Amino acid sequence: MSNRGRLGDAFLRPGSSSFLDFLSDHAPELLPGRSAAAGNAPLAPHATTIVALTFQDGVVMAGDRRATAGTMIASREIEKVFPADDYSVIGISGSAGIGVDLARLFQLELEHYEKIEGSLLSLDGKANRLGTLLRGNLPLAMQGFVVVPLFGGYDLDRGAGRIFSYDATGGRYEEHEHHGTGSGAIFARGALKKLWRPGMDAAEAVKVAVEALYDAADDDAATGGPDPVRRIWPVVTTVTAAGYRRVPEDELATLVDALLAVRTERGRLA
């Protein structure tokens, strides 16, 4: 009888709830950082600015749409913010291609755990898993292919939104109220400090996130602001007890139009 088309034994044996462990055992070449060759990093697209902030019912995460390669704009429409699962979200800055692959692998890791264990991993557990994945990219990071993610989600146990930042070695740090990462983060975080306040609702938090990205784009060439001409808007997401939601583009267009009208009226002071 032919075995053609049948899954191998590795796929049929009970194993770890970690998809990362499965790949390490059976296809390690597919993991980030395992096929790095010595030498300097070539010019590759870089994703730039991600911001996150908590609000009364959860967390907002937003990212601009620009990727750069040196002094060139490599893409005006790259997406850097992704749902990790129903109750969490990941944003990536740094080496764009590796960051997107890392986000996809993280999605698979959480989905695999849920299928094997029959339950969701806790938010702290998800944050720890992401740190482990990021640590696997260390060989590439040492060659210049650095990825720095931002992770946020709704903690079902605490009933609140939470934010976690990382360094290139996989170190995990919980942030309170708001945070930003990427080349424009220094400007975005300044805006967040001025605009964030306790008890905001989702609409107010989304507005603050968009304003922070706008301020970052105003001073950082690698960050792309809202583009009304091309109708390109930031990716803005919310995570609450009801789950993950991406803010529709028509809502963002209305918000950006109002923001630009106010700043145009203020003129140079905006």
N, C-alpha and C positions, 0 to 999 in steps of 0.2 A: 504494500500500500504506500502511495507517495506521501511524503511529508511536506510537499511543496505547499506554501501558503499557510502552514501551521506556525503558531508562535513557538519560540524556543522555550526550553525548560526554565530559563531565568525569569520568564514572564509568568510562569504558572506556579512557582514556589512562593509560599508566604514569606514575606521579608519585612524589612524596616518600613516604618511609616514615612521615612524621609526619601523623597525622590532624588535628592543629592547623593545619598548613600548608594542608591540603586545605580545611578550613573557612574559613581566612583568605582563600583565593582565591575560593571559590564561595558561601559563606554566612556572611560575617563577622558578620552580625547575630545569629547563634546563639552567638557566643563570649561568655564572661563579661565584663561590664564594657563591652561595645560599645554598649549602648543606654541608658546612664546619662543621666538628665536632671539638670540643675542643681537644687539645693535641699537641704533637710535630709532626712536619712533618716527615713522613717516608722517607727513602732513595729513591728518585725518579730521573729519568734521567733529566739532565740539558742540555739545548742547550747553546752554548757558543758565538762565536764571529760573529758580523754583522758589515759591513762597508758600508758607502754610500758616494758618492761624486758627485758634479755637474760637468757638462762639457758644451761645447758650445751649444749643442742641447737638453740637458735634464739632466737626473740623472742616475747614476749607483748604484745598490745595490747588495751586494754579501755576502754570508755566507758560513762558513766552514761546514763540514758534520759530525762532531763528537758530540756525546752526552755522558755525563759522569754520573756515579752514584757513588759518593764518589771517590775512587781512581781507579775505574774500568771504562773501555770504554763500555758504554751501547750500542752504535751504531756507526758505521763508515759511515753510509749512510743516516742519517736523513736529511731532507730538512727543512730549517728554513726561506726561503725567498719565498713569495707567491704573485701572482698578487692580488691586492685588487679589481681593476676593470681595464678597458682598459687603464687608464691613471695614475695609482698609484700602489705602491708596498709596502708590509709590511714584515719586518723581525722580528723574535722573538728571545730573549735570556732569560734565566732563566728556570723555570719549563717547560719542553718540552711539556708534554701532555696538560697542561692548555694553553700554548702559542699557540699550533696548533689549539685547540678549539677556542681560542680567534680570531685567524686569520680567521677561517672559519665563525664564527659569524659575523665578520666585513665584509666579502665578502657578506654574506646574507643581512646585513644591507644596504649596498650600492646598491645591486641589487633590494631590496625591494623599496628603495627610488626612484630609476629610474623608476620602473614599476608604482608606485603610482603617482609620479609627472610628469612623461614623460620627464624628463631632468636629466642631471648629476648634482650631488651635487658639489659645488665648492671645490677646494682643501683645503681651510681653513675649510670648513664645514666638509669634510671628516676627517681632523685632529682632529677637535673638537669631532666628533662622536667616534673616537677611544679613546680619553681621557675619555669619558663617559663610554665606555665599560670597560676600564681598571680600572676605579674607582669602578666598580661593583665587581672587584676581590679583593678589599681591605681586606675583612675578611680572605681570604686564604693567601694573602700576609703577614698578621700579624702572620700567623702560619708557615711561611717559604716558601710558594709556590709563590714566586715572579716571575712576568713576566715583562720584560722591552722591549717593542717593539721599532722599528725604522721605521719611515714612510717616504716615498718619493713619488714624482710624478711630472708630467708635468702640470704646471698651464696654462690652456688654455687662461685665461684672461691676464696674464703677459707675456706669451710666454717664460717661463723659467722653469728649474727644481728647485725644492725646497725640503728641508729635514726638518723633525721634529723629535725631541727626546722627551722622556717621563720619568717621574719618576714613582715609584710604586703606587703613589696615583692618577695617572692620569694627573698630571701636564704636560702641553704641551709647548715645547720650540723650536722655529725655529732655525736651525743651518745653518750657511753660509759656503759654499765651501765644507766641508766634516765633517764626524762624524763617530764614532764607538761606539758600546755597547757590553757588555758581558765581560767574564773573560779575554780575550786577547785584549780588546779594548785599554788599555794603550800602548801596543806595536804597534798595528795597527795604532793608531792615530799618533804615532811618525813617522811611515812610510808615512802616508798621508801628514803630514806637510812638509816632505822633498820632496815628489814626485809630489804633486798636483801643478798645475799652471793654470792660467786663459787661456781660449780659447782652451782647449784640445778637440780633437775629440773623438768619441765613442771608437775607438780602443785603443787610449792612456789611456782613463779613465778606461777601462776594465783591461788593463795591470797594472795600478796603484792599482786597487782594489785587484787583485790577488797577487801582491807583498806585499801589506799590510797584507793580510791574511797569506801569507808565513812567514812574519816576526813575526806575532802574534804566529803562531804555533811553531816557533823556540824557543820561550821563555815561552810559556804558555802550560802546559801539557793538559789542557782541550780543546785546539783548535787543530783541525786536519788540517794538511797541504794537498796540492795536493798529491795524492797517485798513482804514475805511475805504480806500481806493480799491484795493484788491479784495476787500471783505474777508480779511484774515484776522481772526480774534484769538486771544489766549485760550488755552485749554483750562477751564475752571471746573472744579469738582467739589461736591459736598459729600460727607459721610455722616449719617445720623443713625438713630435707632431703626429707622426705616430702610437703611442700607445706603449703597453708593448711588450717586446721581451726578451725571455730567450736565452742567448748565447749558441749555440750548443756545445756539448761535444767535437766534433772533433776540433773546433776552440780553445777550452780551452786546449786540449791536445797539440796542436801545440805551443800555448803560453807558457805552462808550460815547455815543452821540451826546448824551447829557453831560458827561465828563468833559468832553472837548468844548462844548458850549460854555461851560463855566470857566474853563481855563483860557479860552479865547477872550472872554469878557474881562478876565483879570489881566490879560496881556502878559508882559514880561515878568510880572510877579508870580505867575502860575508855575 
